[in-house]
Amino acid sequence: MSLTLIQPSKPCAWRAALTKNALPGAPIKFMKSLSGEEKCAGVLINNKISNVHPKGLEAIDTLFGELSSLTPPGSTLLPSSTGVIGWSLPVPSMVSSLPSLLSSPPLTPTQLASSYLTTDRYPKLASYSSPSGSLVGTCKGAGMIEPNMGTMLCYLLTDWRLPEGWEETFDCAVEETFNCVSVDGDESTSDQVIMLSSGEGGEVSKEEFGEAMREVCGDLARAIVRNGEGTGHVITVKVVNFPATDKQCRAMGKAVVNSPLVKTAVAGNDPNVGRVAGAVGSCLGNHRPRNH
């Protein structure tokens, strides 16, 4: 198991998009319990075990109690775990590792991207820079990938002073990128995208921030698919000229990419258009009002 600490120079603004899985892990439960008014003093990440366990919140409380010196009043640490579901965290050994973790120098973005991998074949890193600041993102994920906010963890770090309404821009970027990918159709108990903003750089317009978020999150989302467990082919589905809502268009795209028959056709390099048509027709039939 590896322990990683993302620690800003001072508690900072943050936002998270979390899995909608009805049986979430303890880190998700912990973050949902927060008021949202707290500043983020850091993110404690572990791999190998996802902390989906009855004693998961107790484990977080113990670990964060050992790190209480990092959290001045009005701030909190955020937990992040990935790995095997159902095992308990080895809390005593993790506690004994904390002093060396705290004394270690800050990680570079490349080191961070490599520090918490599980079945990933390679680290994933993306960035966007401007004269006023930058946005850097890392993520992991290879199996249980169909985020709905796989096991997917993503960390976005920026020094920009963010514009008013940046939270909505963050939500839209996650919806348009990470929530549009699928590897195996299984939504994880631990999916999360966490963004931290130190505010130590210059100002950024809402338009440029949106552009940066879409670019970085899009690059990371596509990297997750290319790195998927057993992935040999990557396809992009575009839904055009369909008079429906974004949600309905996304459902149609997901119906195609998650169809076992379409997947086997793609894997076999067989351009079987009938299987695509079948998936589209099935989706339309399931969403069409029925006459009784």
Summary of the structure (lengths in Angstrom):
residues: 292
radius of gyration: 20.0
end to end distance: 55.9
largest distance: 67.9
contacts: 921
relative contact order: 0.14
helix: 38%
strand: 20%
